[in-house]
Amino acid sequence: MKSITRQEWYGALVAVLVLGALLSAASPYFLTTGNLSNILVQASVIALLAGGQTFVILTGGVDLAVGALTALAGAVAGHMMVKLGVDPYLCIAAAFAIGAAVGLFNGYLVAFVGIPSFIVTLGGLTLWRGLAFESTGGFDNSGMPDPLPFIGYGQFLGVPMPIWITGVFFVVMAFILSSTKLGRYVYAMGSNEMGARQVGINIRWYKLGVYVVSGLSCALGALVLMARMDSSSGKMAQMFELDAIAAVILGGTSLFGGRGSIWGSLLGAVLITMIRNGMNLMEISQFKQMMAIGAVVILAVWIDVIRRQRLLKK
C-alpha cells in the first residue's frame, strides 16, 4: 500500500473512486454498464490528447494547440475522404503526417530556436484552426467512409473500439516513458535540464521528439473524434486543449516538469468526463459544469504548488 500511495496517480484514483461513489448515490443511472462504457468512450479523445500532453508537460513545457491541431488533422483528412474521394487509409496516413509535421515545427521552434513553448503553441492555437477552415473552405464534411464507422462505433469482444484504441495507446506510451531513452530523458529534462545537458543528453533532439509525440497523439484523437461524430470540420475539438491540460494536472503530473505519470493522465481524463456525465444526469447546467471543472483544475494546481514547495524544503 505504501508503494501505491506514493504514486503520482494515486490522488486521481482516489478522486475517481470517491466521485463514483457520490454519483452512484446521487443518480441510479450512473453505475450502469451502459453509462460506465459511455464515460470511457467519451473520455477517449481527451485521454489521447492528454497522453501526448503529458510528455510535453513532463519536460516543463506546455502545448496549448492540441485542440487546434486535432481540428486541422481531422478536417483535412475528412475533406480528402468525402470531397476528394481519396482512399480512406491514405487520408488516415495524411492525418498522422500532419500531426508529425506540426509537432516537428513546434519542437524545432522550442528546442532549436529557443522560443518558449507557451508562445509557440499559443500562436498555433489560432494558426492551425484557421488553416483547418481555410483548407476545407469552412465547410463540414459528413458521412465518413469505412473504416471510420467501425473505429467510432464498432466493438471487439464486446468493448467499443475507442476504448481499445485508448488502452493500447496508453500501454505504448507507458512503455516509452518507462523503458526507452526518450522516456528517461523526458523526466531528466523536466527535473533539471541544465544537469541533463551536462551529462551528455542531446536536449534539443529529445525535446523535438516530445512535440512529435504530442502531434501524433492529436492525429489519433482526430480520427477517433471524427469517427464518433461521423463528420469533420475546423470546429472540431474546441477547448479540448484545456481539458487535456486539466487531465494531466489532475492526474498528478507537475506543471513544473520532471514528475508525473501517464496513467494519471488517463485517470484525469476519466475524472473530468465523470464530472460532466454526473452533472448531466443530475440536470445541472453546462455553465455550472464549466465552473466546476475550472475550480477543480485550480485546486489541482494549488496542490501541485504546495507539493513542490515541500519537496524544495526537503
C-alpha positions as YAML, in Angstrom:
chain: A
units: angstrom
residues:
- id: 1
  name: MET
  ca: [0.00, 0.00, 0.00]
- id: 2
  name: LYS
  ca: [2.85, 2.42, 0.74]
- id: 3
  name: SER
  ca: [4.18, 1.89, -2.77]
- id: 4
  name: ILE
  ca: [0.76, 2.63, -4.27]
- id: 5
  name: THR
  ca: [0.10, 5.72, -2.17]
- id: 6
  name: ARG
  ca: [3.42, 7.21, -3.27]
- id: 7
  name: GLN
  ca: [2.47, 7.06, -6.95]
- id: 8
  name: GLU
  ca: [1.59, 10.35, -8.67]
- id: 9
  name: TRP
  ca: [-1.66, 8.85, -9.97]
- id: 10
  name: TYR
  ca: [-2.86, 7.76, -6.51]
- id: 11
  name: GLY
  ca: [-4.71, 11.01, -5.83]
- id: 12
  name: ALA
  ca: [-6.53, 10.80, -9.18]
- id: 13
  name: LEU
  ca: [-7.51, 7.20, -8.47]
- id: 14
  name: VAL
  ca: [-8.95, 8.14, -5.08]
- id: 15
  name: ALA
  ca: [-10.82, 11.07, -6.66]
- id: 16
  name: VAL
  ca: [-12.34, 8.79, -9.32]
- id: 17
  name: LEU
  ca: [-13.46, 6.25, -6.70]
- id: 18
  name: VAL
  ca: [-14.89, 8.86, -4.33]
- id: 19
  name: LEU
  ca: [-16.67, 10.74, -7.12]
- id: 20
  name: GLY
  ca: [-18.00, 7.46, -8.48]
- id: 21
  name: ALA
  ca: [-19.46, 6.59, -5.09]
- id: 22
  name: LEU
  ca: [-21.06, 10.03, -4.71]
- id: 23
  name: LEU
  ca: [-22.57, 9.99, -8.20]
- id: 24
  name: SER
  ca: [-23.86, 6.45, -7.69]
- id: 25
  name: ALA
  ca: [-25.70, 7.63, -4.60]
- id: 26
  name: ALA
  ca: [-26.99, 10.74, -6.37]
- id: 27
  name: SER
  ca: [-28.29, 9.00, -9.51]
- id: 28
  name: PRO
  ca: [-29.47, 5.41, -10.07]
- id: 29
  name: TYR
  ca: [-28.40, 5.68, -13.71]
- id: 30
  name: PHE
  ca: [-24.72, 6.36, -13.07]
- id: 31
  name: LEU
  ca: [-23.47, 2.93, -12.00]
- id: 32
  name: THR
  ca: [-24.77, 1.01, -15.01]
- id: 33
  name: THR
  ca: [-22.78, -0.88, -17.62]
- id: 34
  name: GLY
  ca: [-24.05, 1.33, -20.41]
- id: 35
  name: ASN
  ca: [-23.23, 4.58, -18.64]
- id: 36
  name: LEU
  ca: [-19.77, 3.46, -17.50]
- id: 37
  name: SER
  ca: [-18.95, 2.36, -21.05]
- id: 38
  name: ASN
  ca: [-20.24, 5.70, -22.30]
- id: 39
  name: ILE
  ca: [-17.95, 7.56, -19.87]
- id: 40
  name: LEU
  ca: [-14.88, 5.68, -21.11]
- id: 41
  name: VAL
  ca: [-15.82, 6.29, -24.76]
- id: 42
  name: GLN
  ca: [-16.42, 9.99, -24.13]
- id: 43
  name: ALA
  ca: [-13.11, 10.25, -22.27]
- id: 44
  name: SER
  ca: [-11.15, 8.59, -25.08]
- id: 45
  name: VAL
  ca: [-10.33, 11.67, -27.20]
- id: 46
  name: ILE
  ca: [-9.38, 13.83, -24.20]
- id: 47
  name: ALA
  ca: [-7.27, 10.94, -22.89]
- id: 48
  name: LEU
  ca: [-5.43, 10.61, -26.21]
- id: 49
  name: LEU
  ca: [-4.62, 14.32, -26.28]
- id: 50
  name: ALA
  ca: [-3.65, 14.22, -22.59]
- id: 51
  name: GLY
  ca: [-1.27, 11.34, -23.29]
- id: 52
  name: GLY
  ca: [0.78, 13.42, -25.71]
- id: 53
  name: GLN
  ca: [0.42, 16.48, -23.50]
- id: 54
  name: THR
  ca: [1.94, 14.52, -20.60]
- id: 55
  name: PHE
  ca: [5.24, 14.17, -22.46]
- id: 56
  name: VAL
  ca: [5.36, 17.92, -23.08]
- id: 57
  name: ILE
  ca: [4.47, 18.93, -19.52]
- id: 58
  name: LEU
  ca: [6.96, 16.45, -18.07]
- id: 59
  name: THR
  ca: [9.71, 18.41, -19.84]
- id: 60
  name: GLY
  ca: [8.45, 21.64, -18.27]
- id: 61
  name: GLY
  ca: [6.64, 22.84, -21.40]
- id: 62
  name: VAL
  ca: [3.01, 23.06, -22.45]
- id: 63
  name: ASP
  ca: [1.12, 22.55, -25.72]
- id: 64
  name: LEU
  ca: [-1.83, 24.92, -25.98]
- id: 65
  name: ALA
  ca: [-2.59, 23.96, -29.60]
- id: 66
  name: VAL
  ca: [-3.60, 20.29, -29.26]
- id: 67
  name: GLY
  ca: [-7.26, 21.09, -29.92]
- id: 68
  name: ALA
  ca: [-6.44, 23.19, -32.99]
- id: 69
  name: LEU
  ca: [-4.08, 20.54, -34.36]
- id: 70
  name: THR
  ca: [-6.76, 17.89, -33.81]
- id: 71
  name: ALA
  ca: [-9.14, 20.05, -35.86]
- id: 72
  name: LEU
  ca: [-6.55, 20.53, -38.62]
- id: 73
  name: ALA
  ca: [-5.71, 16.83, -38.94]
- id: 74
  name: GLY
  ca: [-9.36, 15.78, -38.79]
- id: 75
  name: ALA
  ca: [-10.70, 18.48, -41.11]
- id: 76
  name: VAL
  ca: [-8.10, 17.83, -43.81]
- id: 77
  name: ALA
  ca: [-8.43, 14.03, -43.61]
- id: 78
  name: GLY
  ca: [-12.24, 14.23, -43.67]
- id: 79
  name: HIS
  ca: [-12.22, 16.66, -46.60]
- id: 80
  name: MET
  ca: [-9.93, 14.35, -48.56]
- id: 81
  name: MET
  ca: [-12.18, 11.35, -47.87]
- id: 82
  name: VAL
  ca: [-15.57, 12.92, -48.54]
- id: 83
  name: LYS
  ca: [-15.00, 15.72, -51.03]
- id: 84
  name: LEU
  ca: [-11.93, 14.49, -52.94]
- id: 85
  name: GLY
  ca: [-12.63, 10.75, -52.82]
- id: 86
  name: VAL
  ca: [-9.13, 9.84, -51.69]
- id: 87
  name: ASP
  ca: [-8.61, 6.34, -50.27]
- id: 88
  name: PRO
  ca: [-9.50, 6.49, -46.53]
- id: 89
  name: TYR
  ca: [-6.30, 4.75, -45.48]
- id: 90
  name: LEU
  ca: [-4.22, 7.34, -47.33]
- id: 91
  name: CYS
  ca: [-6.25, 10.03, -45.57]
- id: 92
  name: ILE
  ca: [-5.54, 8.43, -42.21]
- id: 93
  name: ALA
  ca: [-1.83, 8.43, -43.09]
- id: 94
  name: ALA
  ca: [-2.17, 12.11, -44.09]
- id: 95
  name: ALA
  ca: [-3.67, 12.93, -40.68]
- id: 96
  name: PHE
  ca: [-0.67, 11.37, -38.93]
- id: 97
  name: ALA
  ca: [1.69, 13.16, -41.33]
- id: 98
  name: ILE
  ca: [0.06, 16.49, -40.42]
- id: 99
  name: GLY
  ca: [0.36, 15.71, -36.72]
- id: 100
  name: ALA
  ca: [4.03, 14.78, -37.07]
- id: 101
  name: ALA
  ca: [4.82, 17.83, -39.24]
- id: 102
  name: VAL
  ca: [3.22, 20.28, -36.80]
- id: 103
  name: GLY
  ca: [4.99, 18.51, -33.94]
- id: 104
  name: LEU
  ca: [8.31, 18.95, -35.74]
- id: 105
  name: PHE
  ca: [7.52, 22.61, -36.35]
- id: 106
  name: ASN
  ca: [6.66, 23.25, -32.70]
- id: 107
  name: GLY
  ca: [9.60, 21.21, -31.45]
- id: 108
  name: TYR
  ca: [12.06, 23.00, -33.73]
- id: 109
  name: LEU
  ca: [10.95, 26.44, -32.56]
- id: 110
  name: VAL
  ca: [11.07, 25.41, -28.90]
- id: 111
  name: ALA
  ca: [14.22, 23.26, -28.87]
- id: 112
  name: PHE
  ca: [16.42, 24.84, -31.56]
- id: 113
  name: VAL
  ca: [15.22, 28.46, -31.84]
- id: 114
  name: GLY
  ca: [14.54, 28.85, -28.12]
- id: 115
  name: ILE
  ca: [11.02, 30.29, -28.24]
- id: 116
  name: PRO
  ca: [9.03, 29.37, -25.11]
- id: 117
  name: SER
  ca: [6.54, 26.59, -25.72]
- id: 118
  name: PHE
  ca: [3.73, 28.77, -24.35]
- id: 119
  name: ILE
  ca: [4.29, 31.36, -27.12]
- id: 120
  name: VAL
  ca: [4.76, 28.83, -29.93]
- id: 121
  name: THR
  ca: [1.64, 26.87, -29.12]
- id: 122
  name: LEU
  ca: [-0.42, 29.95, -28.24]
- id: 123
  name: GLY
  ca: [0.20, 31.12, -31.80]
- id: 124
  name: GLY
  ca: [-0.64, 27.65, -33.07]
- id: 125
  name: LEU
  ca: [-3.95, 27.82, -31.22]
- id: 126
  name: THR
  ca: [-5.32, 30.13, -33.91]
- id: 127
  name: LEU
  ca: [-2.88, 29.31, -36.73]
- id: 128
  name: TRP
  ca: [-3.79, 25.63, -37.07]
- id: 129
  name: ARG
  ca: [-7.52, 26.13, -36.60]
- id: 130
  name: GLY
  ca: [-7.51, 28.92, -39.16]
- id: 131
  name: LEU
  ca: [-5.62, 26.64, -41.56]
- id: 132
  name: ALA
  ca: [-8.23, 23.93, -40.94]
- id: 133
  name: PHE
  ca: [-11.01, 26.30, -42.01]
- id: 134
  name: GLU
  ca: [-9.02, 27.63, -44.94]
- id: 135
  name: SER
  ca: [-8.06, 24.22, -46.33]
- id: 136
  name: THR
  ca: [-11.66, 22.96, -46.25]
- id: 137
  name: GLY
  ca: [-13.40, 26.17, -47.30]
- id: 138
  name: GLY
  ca: [-15.02, 26.38, -43.89]
- id: 139
  name: PHE
  ca: [-17.46, 23.57, -44.71]
- id: 140
  name: ASP
  ca: [-18.31, 20.49, -42.67]
- id: 141
  name: ASN
  ca: [-17.84, 17.06, -44.21]
- id: 142
  name: SER
  ca: [-20.18, 14.31, -43.08]
- id: 143
  name: GLY
  ca: [-20.71, 10.65, -43.92]
- id: 144
  name: MET
  ca: [-17.28, 9.17, -43.20]
- id: 145
  name: PRO
  ca: [-16.38, 6.06, -45.25]
- id: 146
  name: ASP
  ca: [-15.04, 2.78, -43.84]
- id: 147
  name: PRO
  ca: [-13.12, 2.11, -41.62]
- id: 148
  name: LEU
  ca: [-14.18, 5.25, -39.70]
- id: 149
  name: PRO
  ca: [-17.65, 3.96, -38.65]
- id: 150
  name: PHE
  ca: [-16.03, 0.86, -37.16]
- id: 151
  name: ILE
  ca: [-13.45, 2.98, -35.31]
- id: 152
  name: GLY
  ca: [-16.21, 5.14, -33.87]
- id: 153
  name: TYR
  ca: [-18.95, 2.63, -33.13]
- id: 154
  name: GLY
  ca: [-17.58, -0.85, -33.70]
- id: 155
  name: GLN
  ca: [-16.82, -3.33, -30.93]
- id: 156
  name: PHE
  ca: [-14.24, -6.03, -30.33]
- id: 157
  name: LEU
  ca: [-15.02, -8.68, -27.73]
- id: 158
  name: GLY
  ca: [-17.95, -6.52, -26.66]
- id: 159
  name: VAL
  ca: [-15.76, -3.49, -25.89]
- id: 160
  name: PRO
  ca: [-16.15, -0.29, -28.01]
- id: 161
  name: MET
  ca: [-13.23, 0.41, -30.31]
- id: 162
  name: PRO
  ca: [-12.42, 3.87, -28.84]
- id: 163
  name: ILE
  ca: [-11.74, 2.16, -25.51]
- id: 164
  name: TRP
  ca: [-9.46, -0.41, -27.20]
- id: 165
  name: ILE
  ca: [-7.58, 2.32, -29.08]
- id: 166
  name: THR
  ca: [-7.12, 4.38, -25.92]
- id: 167
  name: GLY
  ca: [-6.00, 1.35, -23.90]
- id: 168
  name: VAL
  ca: [-3.38, 0.26, -26.46]
- id: 169
  name: PHE
  ca: [-2.20, 3.85, -26.83]
- id: 170
  name: PHE
  ca: [-1.57, 4.23, -23.10]
- id: 171
  name: VAL
  ca: [0.21, 0.88, -22.85]
- id: 172
  name: VAL
  ca: [2.58, 2.05, -25.60]
- id: 173
  name: MET
  ca: [3.05, 5.47, -24.00]
- id: 174
  name: ALA
  ca: [3.72, 3.87, -20.60]
- id: 175
  name: PHE
  ca: [6.33, 1.60, -22.20]
- id: 176
  name: ILE
  ca: [8.04, 4.56, -23.87]
- id: 177
  name: LEU
  ca: [8.19, 6.52, -20.62]
- id: 178
  name: SER
  ca: [9.44, 3.62, -18.52]
- id: 179
  name: SER
  ca: [11.63, 1.59, -20.87]
- id: 180
  name: THR
  ca: [13.17, 3.85, -23.53]
- id: 181
  name: LYS
  ca: [15.79, 6.59, -23.64]
- id: 182
  name: LEU
  ca: [13.17, 9.12, -24.67]
- id: 183
  name: GLY
  ca: [11.12, 8.36, -21.56]
- id: 184
  name: ARG
  ca: [14.06, 8.52, -19.17]
- id: 185
  name: TYR
  ca: [15.36, 11.72, -20.75]
- id: 186
  name: VAL
  ca: [11.90, 13.32, -20.62]
- id: 187
  name: TYR
  ca: [11.98, 13.05, -16.82]
- id: 188
  name: ALA
  ca: [15.62, 14.17, -16.74]
- id: 189
  name: MET
  ca: [14.91, 17.28, -18.82]
- id: 190
  name: GLY
  ca: [11.95, 18.21, -16.66]
- id: 191
  name: SER
  ca: [13.80, 17.68, -13.38]
- id: 192
  name: ASN
  ca: [17.00, 19.52, -14.29]
- id: 193
  name: GLU
  ca: [17.51, 20.49, -17.91]
- id: 194
  name: MET
  ca: [20.95, 22.01, -17.32]
- id: 195
  name: GLY
  ca: [22.10, 18.91, -15.47]
- id: 196
  name: ALA
  ca: [20.75, 16.67, -18.23]
- id: 197
  name: ARG
  ca: [22.69, 18.69, -20.79]
- id: 198
  name: GLN
  ca: [25.89, 18.47, -18.75]
- id: 199
  name: VAL
  ca: [25.77, 14.67, -18.58]
- id: 200
  name: GLY
  ca: [25.65, 14.49, -22.38]
- id: 201
  name: ILE
  ca: [21.92, 14.22, -23.20]
- id: 202
  name: ASN
  ca: [21.15, 15.85, -26.53]
- id: 203
  name: ILE
  ca: [18.37, 18.01, -25.13]
- id: 204
  name: ARG
  ca: [17.32, 19.56, -28.43]
- id: 205
  name: TRP
  ca: [16.60, 16.36, -30.33]
- id: 206
  name: TYR
  ca: [14.79, 14.68, -27.49]
- id: 207
  name: LYS
  ca: [12.69, 17.76, -26.84]
- id: 208
  name: LEU
  ca: [11.86, 17.81, -30.55]
- id: 209
  name: GLY
  ca: [10.71, 14.19, -30.22]
- id: 210
  name: VAL
  ca: [8.38, 15.10, -27.37]
- id: 211
  name: TYR
  ca: [6.42, 17.52, -29.56]
- id: 212
  name: VAL
  ca: [6.24, 14.96, -32.36]
- id: 213
  name: VAL
  ca: [4.67, 12.52, -29.87]
- id: 214
  name: SER
  ca: [2.12, 15.20, -28.95]
- id: 215
  name: GLY
  ca: [1.36, 15.86, -32.63]
- id: 216
  name: LEU
  ca: [0.83, 12.18, -33.39]
- id: 217
  name: SER
  ca: [-1.45, 11.89, -30.36]
- id: 218
  name: CYS
  ca: [-3.56, 14.73, -31.76]
- id: 219
  name: ALA
  ca: [-3.84, 12.95, -35.12]
- id: 220
  name: LEU
  ca: [-5.04, 9.76, -33.41]
- id: 221
  name: GLY
  ca: [-7.50, 11.78, -31.35]
- id: 222
  name: ALA
  ca: [-8.77, 13.46, -34.53]
- id: 223
  name: LEU
  ca: [-9.50, 10.10, -36.16]
- id: 224
  name: VAL
  ca: [-11.43, 8.83, -33.13]
- id: 225
  name: LEU
  ca: [-13.34, 12.10, -32.80]
- id: 226
  name: MET
  ca: [-14.36, 12.32, -36.48]
- id: 227
  name: ALA
  ca: [-15.32, 8.64, -36.39]
- id: 228
  name: ARG
  ca: [-17.57, 9.28, -33.38]
- id: 229
  name: MET
  ca: [-19.08, 12.42, -34.94]
- id: 230
  name: ASP
  ca: [-19.31, 10.90, -38.44]
- id: 231
  name: SER
  ca: [-18.14, 14.30, -39.66]
- id: 232
  name: SER
  ca: [-15.17, 16.64, -39.66]
- id: 233
  name: SER
  ca: [-14.69, 20.40, -39.70]
- id: 234
  name: GLY
  ca: [-12.48, 23.18, -38.45]
- id: 235
  name: LYS
  ca: [-14.77, 23.49, -35.44]
- id: 236
  name: MET
  ca: [-13.70, 20.11, -34.07]
- id: 237
  name: ALA
  ca: [-12.15, 19.80, -30.61]
- id: 238
  name: GLN
  ca: [-12.81, 23.35, -29.44]
- id: 239
  name: MET
  ca: [-11.44, 23.92, -25.93]
- id: 240
  name: PHE
  ca: [-10.06, 20.37, -25.87]
- id: 241
  name: GLU
  ca: [-6.61, 21.75, -25.10]
- id: 242
  name: LEU
  ca: [-7.86, 22.95, -21.71]
- id: 243
  name: ASP
  ca: [-9.44, 19.58, -20.92]
- id: 244
  name: ALA
  ca: [-6.22, 17.81, -21.92]
- id: 245
  name: ILE
  ca: [-4.06, 20.03, -19.72]
- id: 246
  name: ALA
  ca: [-6.57, 19.67, -16.88]
- id: 247
  name: ALA
  ca: [-6.48, 15.87, -17.20]
- id: 248
  name: VAL
  ca: [-2.68, 15.86, -16.97]
- id: 249
  name: ILE
  ca: [-2.67, 18.12, -13.89]
- id: 250
  name: LEU
  ca: [-5.46, 16.18, -12.18]
- id: 251
  name: GLY
  ca: [-3.51, 13.01, -12.89]
- id: 252
  name: GLY
  ca: [-0.66, 14.22, -10.68]
- id: 253
  name: THR
  ca: [1.84, 15.45, -13.28]
- id: 254
  name: SER
  ca: [3.61, 18.58, -12.11]
- id: 255
  name: LEU
  ca: [3.30, 21.72, -14.21]
- id: 256
  name: PHE
  ca: [6.95, 22.38, -13.34]
- id: 257
  name: GLY
  ca: [8.03, 19.16, -15.08]
- id: 258
  name: GLY
  ca: [10.05, 16.15, -14.01]
- id: 259
  name: ARG
  ca: [7.33, 14.36, -12.05]
- id: 260
  name: GLY
  ca: [4.19, 12.60, -13.23]
- id: 261
  name: SER
  ca: [2.59, 9.51, -14.68]
- id: 262
  name: ILE
  ca: [0.94, 8.65, -17.98]
- id: 263
  name: TRP
  ca: [-1.65, 6.55, -16.13]
- id: 264
  name: GLY
  ca: [-2.52, 9.55, -14.00]
- id: 265
  name: SER
  ca: [-3.41, 11.47, -17.17]
- id: 266
  name: LEU
  ca: [-5.79, 8.68, -18.18]
- id: 267
  name: LEU
  ca: [-7.44, 8.83, -14.75]
- id: 268
  name: GLY
  ca: [-7.61, 12.62, -15.04]
- id: 269
  name: ALA
  ca: [-9.45, 12.37, -18.36]
- id: 270
  name: VAL
  ca: [-11.89, 9.86, -16.85]
- id: 271
  name: LEU
  ca: [-12.38, 12.14, -13.83]
- id: 272
  name: ILE
  ca: [-13.27, 15.16, -15.98]
- id: 273
  name: THR
  ca: [-15.70, 13.07, -18.04]
- id: 274
  name: MET
  ca: [-17.28, 11.65, -14.88]
- id: 275
  name: ILE
  ca: [-17.89, 15.16, -13.55]
- id: 276
  name: ARG
  ca: [-19.65, 16.18, -16.76]
- id: 277
  name: ASN
  ca: [-21.56, 12.91, -17.01]
- id: 278
  name: GLY
  ca: [-22.74, 13.07, -13.41]
- id: 279
  name: MET
  ca: [-23.82, 16.69, -13.72]
- id: 280
  name: ASN
  ca: [-25.76, 15.85, -16.89]
- id: 281
  name: LEU
  ca: [-27.55, 13.04, -15.08]
- id: 282
  name: MET
  ca: [-28.46, 15.48, -12.32]
- id: 283
  name: GLU
  ca: [-29.55, 18.04, -14.95]
- id: 284
  name: ILE
  ca: [-27.01, 20.65, -13.89]
- id: 285
  name: SER
  ca: [-26.44, 23.38, -16.48]
- id: 286
  name: GLN
  ca: [-23.43, 23.40, -18.78]
- id: 287
  name: PHE
  ca: [-22.30, 26.73, -17.35]
- id: 288
  name: LYS
  ca: [-22.06, 25.28, -13.86]
- id: 289
  name: GLN
  ca: [-20.16, 22.30, -15.29]
- id: 290
  name: MET
  ca: [-17.60, 24.72, -16.74]
- id: 291
  name: MET
  ca: [-17.29, 26.43, -13.37]
- id: 292
  name: ALA
  ca: [-16.81, 23.09, -11.60]
- id: 293
  name: ILE
  ca: [-14.07, 21.91, -13.99]
- id: 294
  name: GLY
  ca: [-12.27, 25.26, -13.66]
- id: 295
  name: ALA
  ca: [-12.42, 25.13, -9.87]
- id: 296
  name: VAL
  ca: [-11.10, 21.56, -9.82]
- id: 297
  name: VAL
  ca: [-8.16, 22.50, -12.07]
- id: 298
  name: ILE
  ca: [-7.24, 25.50, -9.90]
- id: 299
  name: LEU
  ca: [-7.37, 23.27, -6.83]
- id: 300
  name: ALA
  ca: [-5.14, 20.66, -8.52]
- id: 301
  name: VAL
  ca: [-2.54, 23.29, -9.45]
- id: 302
  name: TRP
  ca: [-2.66, 24.70, -5.92]
- id: 303
  name: ILE
  ca: [-1.95, 21.24, -4.52]
- id: 304
  name: ASP
  ca: [0.91, 20.81, -7.01]
- id: 305
  name: VAL
  ca: [2.47, 24.11, -5.89]
- id: 306
  name: ILE
  ca: [2.24, 23.06, -2.23]
- id: 307
  name: ARG
  ca: [3.83, 19.67, -3.01]
- id: 308
  name: ARG
  ca: [6.66, 21.37, -4.90]
- id: 309
  name: GLN
  ca: [7.32, 23.77, -2.03]
- id: 310
  name: ARG
  ca: [7.52, 20.88, 0.41]
- id: 311
  name: LEU
  ca: [9.92, 18.99, -1.83]
- id: 312
  name: LEU
  ca: [12.16, 22.05, -2.14]
- id: 313
  name: LYS
  ca: [12.25, 22.43, 1.63]
- id: 314
  name: LYS
  ca: [13.49, 18.85, 1.98]
...
